[in-house]
Amino acid sequence: MLELKWLWKYMGPKRRYLVIGLCLSAVTSAMLIINPMLSQKLIDEVITPQNTAKLLPLLGLMLIVQLTRLSLRYLMIVLLEKNSQQMLDDVRTRMYDVIQNEDYRFFGRMRTGDLMTRMTNDLDLIRHSTAWISYNVVDSVVIFAVTIAYFCTVNLQLTLCLAAITPFILLITMAFSKIVHPMYAHLREKLSRLNTVAQENIEGNRVVKAFAREKYEKQKFEERNEEYRKANLKTTYVGVKFQPLLDLLSQSLTVITLLVGGLFMIKGTLTAGEMLAFSSLTWALANPLRNLGMLINDIQRFFASCDMVMEVFYSVPSIVNRSGSAAPKKRADGDIEFRHVTFTVDGSDAVQDISFHAAPGKTIGIMGTTGSGKTSLINLMMRSYEPTQGEVLLDGKNVQDYQLPYLRRSMAVAMQDVFLFSDTVEGNIAYGQADMAQDEVIRCARRADADGFIRRLSDGYDTLIGERGVGLSGGQKQRISLARALAMRPSVLILDDTTSAVDMETEKYIQEQLRSLDFSCTKFVIAQRISSVQDADQILIMDKGRIIERGTHEELLKNHGFYYKIWALQNSVKEGEAIGA
């Protein structure tokens, strides 16, 4: 089994705990028949002949056997739990590491709720299987086998009578497992959908409230919750239907023992002690088979969860460090060049035959309609995606020839859709430079015009802000995002509509600060406002993945093209009027 090989391999040195634990499980399960054997001797050799000489030794031996078994059982549970918990920790850490290194395509096809289910419910089921199901399987097999062997040495005929019933118990439990297995797969899918709805609602709570859609979201959650409840009940009802039949067959073993065993006692072929041994161990024939059927179902769920976890565990990102890629010690100059770059997504070109050059320290403005490919350029630059054709160069070398950490630490992005962590303001600004001094953090905040409002917060830079920056305005979050990008002192600074939520005065201040940075960097400014890009050394106008215009502010105005129309609209100038530029 591929899943078992994977689990065994990943346990590493800790697998010895599993082996020792299962060996102890087998030993302690076999020890269960010792006391019934001693009870048989107690009846036949002490009580019936009234021979009290062996009474205390037999009782003492029974006590020692029980204490020894319980002690070994405790050690077994400790070893199995130690192994399973360590395995859970290692696998979850590895999965998280895999997810951290995945590319955008991976997150595009994986739902957040599904990933959370795999990292919590599925992993916990694997741990549960390793720690509990494994030794219960061993227990069931060993108890049944040892009991049958012992019964055969006592009375073969009575053993065969009892054994004739046991296949029916196993067949029923197997049938139950076969029916319920797809139900559990269905149940897991319902749980994943429920988690996804809950996660999306919590994350998007501000949008929900803004559109007064609380009732709709509650109804959607109730529908998913009801689906999960019905799936749970359906699975439970199947178990309830099978349970009476299993109980009937289990009880029939007791009836057969009393009936057939009683006849043998009347004939004198079975002693009272042997009858007691059979009666006290009847459960050891029924319970293991009943448990084994249920455990087979749990094992099937285990394999299903393993498949889900392994899909993430062995997921290989499409964007990785190439063989021979470099991580130069010197800081990148920030020279960016696109050479005939085309990027295709789902059969359509997001960008088509893009070529331009940005010399170190220059500012490139990028404008265009929604979906024109502006953000795709940035993603290609940072190798979040790979171009279908052409190449992107940093300092004259293909970005694919650099190691990803070096490439991405050479660039910093401040985006319109800001994500802030549940941390202090200072922690968010210094996210990319954890050892940054507070003075430097404040300096970056001032350049982003964020220092003023930060100091007015309850605890200043030590203020804890909620997930995604809850409690801050859009403009405040954008300025913290810009400060976070500046804190990286990048060679390439990318501003993706970073000042869309700030007023004109604040934007002007930020632009002045960006022109006087104390480190050299090439800037890419994606914006909708003319005021954000008009001072750029080169402005690119994009439409449907192509560059349709390029030049300086003055050159583009003279062309009377798309850029001129936007300028006229934003400055309340009728098209065709004289340009004062």
FIVO-156426 format. One record per residue (C-alpha): residue in three letters; x, z, y; residue number from 0. Coordinates in steps of 0.5 Angstrom, whole numbers, plus 2048, in hexadecimal, padded with zeros to 3 digits. Example, Ala and Ser with C-alpha at 12.3 -4.5 7.8 and 13.67 -1.06 7.14 Angstrom:
// FIVO-156426
NODE   type    xx    zz    yy   seq
NODE    ALA   819   810   7F7     0
NODE    SER   81B   80E   7FE     1
END
This chain:
// FIVO-156426
NODE   type    xx    zz    yy   seq
NODE    MET   800   800   800     0
NODE    LEU   803   7FE   807     1
NODE    GLU   800   804   80A     2
NODE    LEU   803   809   806     3
NODE    LYS   80A   806   806     4
NODE    TRP   809   806   80E     5
NODE    LEU   807   80D   80E     6
NODE    TRP   80D   80F   809     7
NODE    LYS   812   80B   80C     8
NODE    TYR   810   80E   813     9
NODE    MET   810   816   810    10
NODE    GLY   818   815   810    11
NODE    PRO   81B   81C   80E    12
NODE    LYS   814   820   80E    13
NODE    ARG   812   81C   808    14
NODE    ARG   815   821   804    15
NODE    TYR   810   826   807    16
NODE    LEU   80A   822   804    17
NODE    VAL   80E   821   7FD    18
NODE    ILE   80F   828   7FC    19
NODE    GLY   808   82A   7FF    20
NODE    LEU   805   825   7FA    21
NODE    CYS   809   828   7F4    22
NODE    LEU   806   82F   7F6    23
NODE    SER   7FF   82C   7F6    24
NODE    ALA   800   82A   7EF    25
NODE    VAL   803   830   7ED    26
NODE    THR   7FE   835   7F0    27
NODE    SER   7F8   830   7EE    28
NODE    ALA   7FB   831   7E6    29
NODE    MET   7FB   838   7E7    30
NODE    LEU   7F4   839   7E8    31
NODE    ILE   7F3   839   7E1    32
NODE    ILE   7F8   83E   7DF    33
NODE    ASN   7F3   844   7E1    34
NODE    PRO   7ED   841   7DD    35
NODE    MET   7F2   841   7D7    36
NODE    LEU   7F4   848   7D8    37
NODE    SER   7EC   84A   7D9    38
NODE    GLN   7EB   846   7D2    39
NODE    LYS   7F1   84B   7CF    40
NODE    LEU   7EE   851   7D3    41
NODE    ILE   7E7   850   7CF    42
NODE    ASP   7E9   84E   7C9    43
NODE    GLU   7EF   852   7C8    44
NODE    VAL   7ED   858   7CC    45
NODE    ILE   7E6   859   7CD    46
NODE    THR   7E3   857   7C7    47
NODE    PRO   7E8   85A   7C2    48
NODE    GLN   7E8   860   7C7    49
NODE    ASN   7F0   860   7C8    50
NODE    THR   7F2   863   7CE    51
NODE    ALA   7F9   862   7CD    52
NODE    LYS   7F9   85B   7D0    53
NODE    LEU   7F4   85D   7D6    54
NODE    LEU   7F9   85F   7DC    55
NODE    PRO   7FE   85A   7DA    56
NODE    LEU   7F9   854   7DA    57
NODE    LEU   7F6   857   7E1    58
NODE    GLY   7FD   857   7E4    59
NODE    LEU   7FF   850   7E2    60
NODE    MET   7F8   84D   7E4    61
NODE    LEU   7FA   851   7EB    62
NODE    ILE   801   84E   7EB    63
NODE    VAL   7FE   847   7EA    64
NODE    GLN   7F9   847   7EF    65
NODE    LEU   7FE   84A   7F4    66
NODE    THR   803   845   7F2    67
NODE    ARG   7FF   83F   7F3    68
NODE    LEU   7FC   842   7FA    69
NODE    SER   803   842   7FC    70
NODE    LEU   805   83C   7FA    71
NODE    ARG   7FF   839   7FD    72
NODE    TYR   800   83C   804    73
NODE    LEU   807   839   803    74
NODE    MET   804   832   801    75
NODE    ILE   7FF   832   807    76
NODE    VAL   805   834   80C    77
NODE    LEU   809   82E   809    78
NODE    LEU   804   829   80A    79
NODE    GLU   802   82B   811    80
NODE    LYS   809   82B   813    81
NODE    ASN   80A   824   810    82
NODE    SER   803   821   813    83
NODE    GLN   804   824   81A    84
NODE    GLN   80B   821   81B    85
NODE    MET   809   81B   818    86
NODE    LEU   803   81B   81D    87
NODE    ASP   808   81C   823    88
NODE    ASP   80D   817   821    89
NODE    VAL   808   811   820    90
NODE    ARG   804   813   826    91
NODE    THR   80A   813   82A    92
NODE    ARG   80C   80C   827    93
NODE    MET   805   809   829    94
NODE    TYR   806   80C   830    95
NODE    ASP   80D   809   830    96
NODE    VAL   80A   802   82E    97
NODE    ILE   804   802   832    98
NODE    GLN   809   803   838    99
NODE    ASN   80D   7FD   836   100
NODE    GLU   807   7F9   835   101
NODE    ASP   806   7F3   83A   102
NODE    TYR   7FF   7F1   83E   103
NODE    ARG   7FD   7ED   838   104
NODE    PHE   7FC   7F3   834   105
NODE    PHE   7F8   7F7   838   106
NODE    GLY   7F4   7F1   83A   107
NODE    ARG   7F1   7F1   832   108
NODE    MET   7F1   7F8   831   109
NODE    ARG   7EC   7FD   834   110
NODE    THR   7EE   803   837   111
NODE    GLY   7E9   807   833   112
NODE    ASP   7EB   804   82C   113
NODE    LEU   7F3   805   82E   114
NODE    MET   7F1   80D   82F   115
NODE    THR   7ED   80D   828   116
NODE    ARG   7F3   80A   825   117
NODE    MET   7F7   80F   828   118
NODE    THR   7F3   815   827   119
NODE    ASN   7ED   814   821   120
NODE    ASP   7F1   810   81D   121
NODE    LEU   7F8   813   81D   122
NODE    ASP   7F4   81A   81C   123
NODE    LEU   7F1   817   816   124
NODE    ILE   7F8   815   813   125
NODE    ARG   7FA   81C   815   126
NODE    HIS   7F4   81F   811   127
NODE    SER   7F5   81A   80B   128
NODE    THR   7FD   81C   80B   129
NODE    ALA   7FC   823   80B   130
NODE    TRP   7F5   824   807   131
NODE    ILE   7F3   81E   804   132
NODE    SER   7F9   81D   800   133
NODE    TYR   7FA   824   7FD   134
NODE    ASN   7F2   824   7FB   135
NODE    VAL   7F3   81E   7F7   136
NODE    VAL   7F9   821   7F4   137
NODE    ASP   7F5   827   7F3   138
NODE    SER   7EF   823   7F0   139
NODE    VAL   7F3   81F   7EB   140
NODE    VAL   7F7   825   7E9   141
NODE    ILE   7F1   82A   7E8   142
NODE    PHE   7ED   825   7E4   143
NODE    ALA   7F3   823   7DF   144
NODE    VAL   7F5   82A   7DE   145
NODE    THR   7EE   82C   7DD   146
NODE    ILE   7ED   827   7D8   147
NODE    ALA   7F3   828   7D4   148
NODE    TYR   7F2   82F   7D4   149
NODE    PHE   7EB   82E   7D1   150
NODE    CYS   7ED   82A   7CC   151
NODE    THR   7F2   82F   7C9   152
NODE    VAL   7EC   834   7C9   153
NODE    ASN   7E6   830   7C6   154
NODE    LEU   7E7   828   7C6   155
NODE    GLN   7DF   827   7C4   156
NODE    LEU   7DD   82B   7CA   157
NODE    THR   7E2   828   7CF   158
NODE    LEU   7DF   821   7CD   159
NODE    CYS   7D8   823   7CE   160
NODE    LEU   7DA   825   7D5   161
NODE    ALA   7DF   81F   7D6   162
NODE    ALA   7D9   81A   7D4   163
NODE    ILE   7D5   81C   7DB   164
NODE    THR   7DC   81C   7E0   165
NODE    PRO   7DC   814   7E0   166
NODE    PHE   7D5   814   7E3   167
NODE    ILE   7D7   818   7E8   168
NODE    LEU   7DD   814   7EA   169
NODE    LEU   7D9   80E   7EA   170
NODE    ILE   7D4   811   7EF   171
NODE    THR   7D9   813   7F4   172
NODE    MET   7DC   80C   7F3   173
NODE    ALA   7D6   809   7F5   174
NODE    PHE   7D5   80D   7FB   175
NODE    SER   7DC   80C   7FD   176
NODE    LYS   7DB   804   7FD   177
NODE    ILE   7D4   805   801   178
NODE    VAL   7D7   809   806   179
NODE    HIS   7DD   806   807   180
NODE    PRO   7DB   801   80C   181
NODE    MET   7D6   806   80F   182
NODE    TYR   7DC   80A   811   183
NODE    ALA   7E0   803   814   184
NODE    HIS   7D9   802   818   185
NODE    LEU   7D9   809   81A   186
NODE    ARG   7E0   809   81D   187
NODE    GLU   7DE   803   821   188
NODE    LYS   7D8   806   824   189
NODE    LEU   7DD   80C   826   190
NODE    SER   7E2   807   829   191
NODE    ARG   7DC   804   82D   192
NODE    LEU   7DA   80B   82F   193
NODE    ASN   7E1   80D   832   194
NODE    THR   7E2   807   836   195
NODE    VAL   7DB   808   839   196
NODE    ALA   7DD   80F   83B   197
NODE    GLN   7E4   80D   83D   198
NODE    GLU   7E2   807   842   199
NODE    ASN   7DC   80B   845   200
NODE    ILE   7E1   811   846   201
NODE    GLU   7E7   80C   849   202
NODE    GLY   7E2   808   84D   203
NODE    ASN   7DD   80E   850   204
NODE    ARG   7DE   80C   857   205
NODE    VAL   7DC   805   856   206
NODE    VAL   7D6   808   852   207
NODE    LYS   7D4   80D   858   208
NODE    ALA   7D5   808   85D   209
NODE    PHE   7D0   803   85A   210
NODE    ALA   7CB   809   858   211
NODE    ARG   7CC   807   850   212
NODE    GLU   7CC   80E   84D   213
NODE    LYS   7C5   80D   84A   214
NODE    TYR   7C8   806   847   215
NODE    GLU   7CE   809   844   216
NODE    LYS   7CB   80F   841   217
NODE    GLN   7C6   80A   83E   218
NODE    LYS   7CC   806   83B   219
NODE    PHE   7CF   80C   839   220
NODE    GLU   7C9   80F   835   221
NODE    GLU   7C8   808   832   222
NODE    ARG   7CF   809   82F   223
NODE    ASN   7CF   810   82D   224
NODE    GLU   7C8   80F   82A   225
NODE    GLU   7CB   809   826   226
NODE    TYR   7D1   80E   824   227
NODE    ARG   7CC   813   822   228
NODE    LYS   7C8   80E   81E   229
NODE    ALA   7CE   80C   81A   230
NODE    ASN   7D0   813   819   231
NODE    LEU   7C9   815   816   232
NODE    LYS   7C9   80E   812   233
NODE    THR   7CF   810   80E   234
NODE    THR   7CD   817   80D   235
NODE    TYR   7C6   815   80A   236
NODE    VAL   7CA   811   805   237
NODE    GLY   7CE   817   803   238
NODE    VAL   7C8   81B   803   239
NODE    LYS   7C5   816   7FE   240
NODE    PHE   7CA   817   7F9   241
NODE    GLN   7CB   81E   7FA   242
NODE    PRO   7C5   820   7F5   243
NODE    LEU   7C8   81C   7F0   244
NODE    LEU   7CF   81E   7F0   245
NODE    ASP   7CC   826   7F0   246
NODE    LEU   7C8   824   7EA   247
NODE    LEU   7CD   821   7E6   248
NODE    SER   7D2   827   7E8   249
NODE    GLN   7CD   82C   7E6   250
NODE    SER   7CC   828   7DF   251
NODE    LEU   7D3   82A   7DD   252
NODE    THR   7D1   832   7DE   253
NODE    VAL   7CB   830   7D9   254
NODE    ILE   7CF   82D   7D4   255
NODE    THR   7D4   832   7D4   256
NODE    LEU   7CF   837   7D3   257
NODE    LEU   7CB   833   7CE   258
NODE    VAL   7D0   830   7CA   259
NODE    GLY   7D5   836   7CB   260
NODE    GLY   7CF   83B   7C9   261
NODE    LEU   7CE   837   7C2   262
NODE    PHE   7D6   837   7C1   263
NODE    MET   7D6   83F   7C2   264
NODE    ILE   7D0   840   7BD   265
NODE    LYS   7D4   83B   7B8   266
NODE    GLY   7DA   840   7B9   267
NODE    THR   7DE   83A   7BB   268
NODE    LEU   7DF   83C   7C2   269
NODE    THR   7E1   843   7C5   270
NODE    ALA   7DE   847   7CA   271
NODE    GLY   7E4   846   7CE   272
NODE    GLU   7E5   83F   7CD   273
NODE    MET   7DD   83E   7CF   274
NODE    LEU   7DF   842   7D6   275
NODE    ALA   7E5   83E   7D7   276
NODE    PHE   7E1   837   7D6   277
NODE    SER   7DB   83A   7DB   278
NODE    SER   7E0   83D   7E0   279
NODE    LEU   7E4   836   7E0   280
NODE    THR   7DE   831   7E0   281
NODE    TRP   7DE   830   7E8   282
NODE    ALA   7E5   82D   7E6   283
NODE    LEU   7E2   827   7E3   284
NODE    ALA   7DD   826   7E8   285
NODE    ASN   7E0   828   7EF   286
NODE    PRO   7E6   823   7EE   287
NODE    LEU   7E2   81D   7ED   288
NODE    ARG   7DD   81F   7F2   289
NODE    ASN   7E3   820   7F7   290
NODE    LEU   7E7   81A   7F5   291
NODE    GLY   7E1   815   7F6   292
NODE    MET   7E1   818   7FD   293
NODE    LEU   7E8   818   7FE   294
NODE    ILE   7E8   811   7FC   295
NODE    ASN   7E4   810   802   296
NODE    ASP   7E8   814   807   297
NODE    ILE   7EE   810   804   298
NODE    GLN   7EB   809   806   299
NODE    ARG   7EA   80C   80D   300
NODE    PHE   7F1   80E   80D   301
NODE    PHE   7F3   807   80B   302
NODE    ALA   7EE   804   811   303
NODE    SER   7F1   809   816   304
NODE    CYS   7F8   807   813   305
NODE    ASP   7F7   800   815   306
NODE    MET   7F4   801   81C   307
NODE    VAL   7FA   805   81D   308
NODE    MET   7FF   801   81A   309
NODE    GLU   7FD   7FB   81E   310
NODE    VAL   7FF   7FF   825   311
NODE    PHE   805   802   821   312
NODE    TYR   808   7FB   81F   313
NODE    SER   805   7F7   825   314
NODE    VAL   80B   7F3   828   315
NODE    PRO   80B   7F1   830   316
NODE    SER   80C   7EA   831   317
NODE    ILE   810   7EC   837   318
NODE    VAL   817   7EF   835   319
NODE    ASN   81E   7EF   837   320
NODE    ARG   821   7E9   834   321
NODE    SER   827   7E9   830   322
NODE    GLY   82D   7E9   835   323
NODE    SER   829   7EB   83B   324
NODE    ALA   82D   7EF   840   325
NODE    ALA   82C   7F5   845   326
NODE    PRO   831   7F4   84A   327
NODE    LYS   834   7FB   84D   328
NODE    LYS   834   7F8   854   329
NODE    ARG   82D   7F8   858   330
NODE    ALA   829   7F1   858   331
NODE    ASP   82A   7ED   85E   332
NODE    GLY   822   7EB   85E   333
NODE    ASP   823   7E3   85E   334
NODE    ILE   81D   7E1   85B   335
NODE    GLU   81C   7D9   859   336
NODE    PHE   816   7D6   855   337
NODE    ARG   818   7CF   852   338
NODE    HIS   812   7CB   850   339
NODE    VAL   80E   7D1   84D   340
NODE    THR   807   7D0   849   341
NODE    PHE   804   7D6   846   342
NODE    THR   7FE   7D5   841   343
NODE    VAL   7F8   7DA   83F   344
NODE    ASP   7F3   7D8   83A   345
NODE    GLY   7F4   7D1   83B   346
NODE    SER   7F4   7D1   842   347
NODE    ASP   7FA   7D1   847   348
NODE    ALA   7FA   7D7   84C   349
NODE    VAL   800   7D4   84F   350
NODE    GLN   802   7CD   84F   351
NODE    ASP   809   7CA   851   352
NODE    ILE   80B   7CF   856   353
NODE    SER   812   7CF   859   354
NODE    PHE   814   7D3   85F   355
NODE    HIS   81B   7D7   861   356
NODE    ALA   81B   7DE   864   357
NODE    ALA   822   7DF   867   358
NODE    PRO   824   7E7   867   359
NODE    GLY   821   7EB   86C   360
NODE    LYS   81C   7E5   86E   361
NODE    THR   814   7E7   86E   362
NODE    ILE   810   7E2   86B   363
NODE    GLY   808   7E2   86C   364
NODE    ILE   803   7E0   867   365
NODE    MET   7FC   7DE   869   366
NODE    GLY   7F6   7DB   865   367
NODE    THR   7EF   7DB   862   368
NODE    THR   7EE   7E0   85D   369
NODE    GLY   7F0   7DE   856   370
NODE    SER   7F5   7D9   859   371
NODE    GLY   7FB   7DC   855   372
NODE    LYS   7FE   7E1   85B   373
NODE    THR   7FF   7E7   856   374
NODE    SER   801   7E2   850   375
NODE    LEU   807   7E1   854   376
NODE    ILE   809   7E8   855   377
NODE    ASN   807   7E9   84D   378
NODE    LEU   80C   7E3   84B   379
NODE    MET   811   7E6   850   380
NODE    MET   811   7ED   84D   381
NODE    ARG   810   7EA   846   382
NODE    SER   80A   7ED   844   383
NODE    TYR   808   7E6   842   384
NODE    GLU   80D   7E0   840   385
NODE    PRO   80C   7D9   843   386
NODE    THR   80A   7D4   83F   387
NODE    GLN   80E   7CF   842   388
NODE    GLY   814   7D0   847   389
NODE    GLU   818   7D6   849   390
NODE    VAL   818   7DB   84E   391
NODE    LEU   81F   7DD   850   392
NODE    LEU   822   7E4   853   393
NODE    ASP   829   7E3   856   394
NODE    GLY   82A   7DC   853   395
NODE    LYS   828   7DF   84C   396
NODE    ASN   822   7DE   848   397
NODE    VAL   81E   7E5   848   398
NODE    GLN   81E   7E4   841   399
NODE    ASP   825   7E5   841   400
NODE    TYR   825   7EC   844   401
NODE    GLN   823   7F2   840   402
NODE    LEU   81B   7F4   842   403
NODE    PRO   81D   7FB   844   404
NODE    TYR   822   7F8   849   405
NODE    LEU   81E   7F3   84B   406
NODE    ARG   818   7F7   84D   407
NODE    ARG   81C   7FC   850   408
NODE    SER   81E   7F7   855   409
NODE    MET   817   7F6   857   410
NODE    ALA   812   7FA   859   411
NODE    VAL   80B   7F9   85A   412
NODE    ALA   805   7FC   85F   413
NODE    MET   7FF   7F9   85D   414
NODE    GLN   7F8   7F9   860   415
NODE    ASP   7F5   7FC   85A   416
NODE    VAL   7F9   803   85A   417
NODE    PHE   7FA   807   854   418
NODE    LEU   7FC   80E   856   419
NODE    PHE   7FD   814   850   420
NODE    SER   7FB   81B   850   421
NODE    ASP   801   81E   853   422
NODE    THR   803   820   85A   423
NODE    VAL   804   81B   860   424
NODE    GLU   80B   81C   85F   425
NODE    GLY   80B   81B   858   426
NODE    ASN   807   814   859   427
NODE    ILE   80C   812   85E   428
NODE    ALA   812   813   85A   429
NODE    TYR   80F   811   854   430
NODE    GLY   815   80B   853   431
NODE    GLN   81A   810   855   432
NODE    ALA   819   817   852   433
NODE    ASP   81F   81A   855   434
NODE    MET   81E   818   85C   435
NODE    ALA   81F   81D   862   436
NODE    GLN   819   81F   866   437
NODE    ASP   81C   81D   86C   438
NODE    GLU   81C   816   869   439
NODE    VAL   815   816   867   440
NODE    ILE   813   818   86E   441
NODE    ARG   817   812   871   442
NODE    CYS   813   80D   86C   443
NODE    ALA   80D   810   86E   444
NODE    ARG   80E   810   875   445
NODE    ARG   810   808   874   446
NODE    ALA   809   807   871   447
NODE    ASP   806   80B   877   448
NODE    ALA   803   810   872   449
NODE    ASP   807   817   874   450
NODE    GLY   802   818   879   451
NODE    PHE   7FC   819   874   452
NODE    ILE   800   81C   86F   453
NODE    ARG   802   822   873   454
NODE    ARG   7FB   823   875   455
NODE    LEU   7F9   824   86D   456
NODE    SER   7F8   82B   86B   457
NODE    ASP   7FF   82B   868   458
NODE    GLY   802   826   86B   459
NODE    TYR   807   822   867   460
NODE    ASP   805   827   861   461
NODE    THR   7FE   825   861   462
NODE    LEU   7FB   824   85A   463
NODE    ILE   7F7   81D   85B   464
NODE    GLY   7F2   81B   855   465
NODE    GLU   7F3   816   850   466
NODE    ARG   7F3   80F   854   467
NODE    GLY   7F4   812   85A   468
NODE    VAL   7ED   815   85B   469
NODE    GLY   7EC   819   861   470
NODE    LEU   7F0   814   865   471
NODE    SER   7ED   80E   869   472
NODE    GLY   7EF   807   867   473
NODE    GLY   7F4   806   86D   474
NODE    GLN   7F7   80D   86B   475
NODE    LYS   7F8   80B   864   476
NODE    GLN   7FB   804   866   477
NODE    ARG   800   808   86B   478
NODE    ILE   803   80C   865   479
NODE    SER   803   806   861   480
NODE    LEU   808   803   866   481
NODE    ALA   80C   809   867   482
NODE    ARG   80D   809   85F   483
NODE    ALA   80F   802   85F   484
NODE    LEU   814   804   865   485
NODE    ALA   817   80A   861   486
NODE    MET   81A   805   85C   487
NODE    ARG   81E   802   861   488
NODE    PRO   81D   7FB   85E   489
NODE    SER   820   7F4   85F   490
NODE    VAL   819   7F1   85F   491
NODE    LEU   813   7F4   862   492
NODE    ILE   80D   7F2   860   493
NODE    LEU   807   7F3   864   494
NODE    ASP   800   7F1   861   495
NODE    ASP   7FB   7F2   866   496
NODE    THR   7FE   7F9   868   497
NODE    THR   7FB   7FA   86F   498
NODE    SER   7F4   7F7   86D   499
NODE    ALA   7F1   7FE   86E   500
NODE    VAL   7F5   800   874   501
NODE    ASP   7F3   7FE   87C   502
NODE    MET   7F7   7F9   880   503
NODE    GLU   7FB   7FF   884   504
NODE    THR   7FD   802   87D   505
NODE    GLU   7FF   7FB   87A   506
NODE    LYS   803   7F9   880   507
NODE    TYR   807   800   880   508
NODE    ILE   808   7FE   878   509
NODE    GLN   80B   7F7   87A   510
NODE    GLU   810   7FA   87F   511
NODE    GLN   812   7FF   87A   512
NODE    LEU   813   7FA   875   513
NODE    ARG   817   7F6   87A   514
NODE    SER   81C   7FB   87B   515
NODE    LEU   81D   7FE   874   516
NODE    ASP   824   801   872   517
NODE    PHE   825   7FD   86C   518
NODE    SER   825   7F5   86B   519
NODE    CYS   81F   7F3   867   520
NODE    THR   81B   7EC   866   521
NODE    LYS   814   7ED   868   522
NODE    PHE   80E   7EA   865   523
NODE    VAL   807   7EB   869   524
NODE    ILE   801   7E9   866   525
NODE    ALA   7FB   7EA   86B   526
NODE    GLN   7F5   7E7   86E   527
NODE    ARG   7F6   7E9   875   528
NODE    ILE   7FA   7E4   879   529
NODE    SER   7FD   7EA   87D   530
NODE    SER   801   7EC   876   531
NODE    VAL   804   7E6   875   532
NODE    GLN   805   7E2   87C   533
NODE    ASP   80C   7E5   87D   534
NODE    ALA   80F   7E3   876   535
NODE    ASP   815   7DE   875   536
NODE    GLN   810   7DA   870   537
NODE    ILE   809   7DA   86F   538
NODE    LEU   806   7D7   869   539
NODE    ILE   7FF   7D5   868   540
NODE    MET   7FC   7D4   861   541
NODE    ASP   7F6   7D1   85E   542
NODE    LYS   7F4   7D0   857   543
NODE    GLY   7FB   7D2   855   544
NODE    ARG   7FF   7CE   859   545
NODE    ILE   802   7CE   860   546
NODE    ILE   7FE   7CA   865   547
NODE    GLU   802   7CC   86B   548
NODE    ARG   809   7CF   86D   549
NODE    GLY   80C   7D1   873   550
NODE    THR   80D   7D6   879   551
NODE    HIS   807   7D8   87D   552
NODE    GLU   808   7D3   882   553
NODE    GLU   809   7CD   87E   554
NODE    LEU   803   7CF   87A   555
NODE    LEU   7FE   7CF   880   556
NODE    LYS   801   7C8   882   557
NODE    ASN   7FF   7C6   87B   558
NODE    HIS   7F7   7C7   87D   559
NODE    GLY   7F6   7C9   875   560
NODE    PHE   7F4   7CF   871   561
NODE    TYR   7F8   7D4   875   562
NODE    TYR   7F6   7D1   87C   563
NODE    LYS   7EF   7D2   87A   564
NODE    ILE   7F0   7D9   877   565
NODE    TRP   7F4   7DB   87E   566
NODE    ALA   7EE   7D8   882   567
NODE    LEU   7E9   7DC   87E   568
NODE    GLN   7EC   7E2   87F   569
NODE    ASN   7EE   7E1   886   570
NODE    SER   7E7   7DE   888   571
NODE    VAL   7EA   7D8   88A   572
NODE    LYS   7E6   7D1   889   573
NODE    GLU   7E9   7CC   885   574
NODE    GLY   7ED   7C7   889   575
NODE    GLU   7EE   7CC   88F   576
NODE    ALA   7F5   7CC   892   577
NODE    ILE   7FA   7D1   88F   578
NODE    GLY   7FE   7D5   893   579
NODE    ALA   803   7D6   88E   580
END
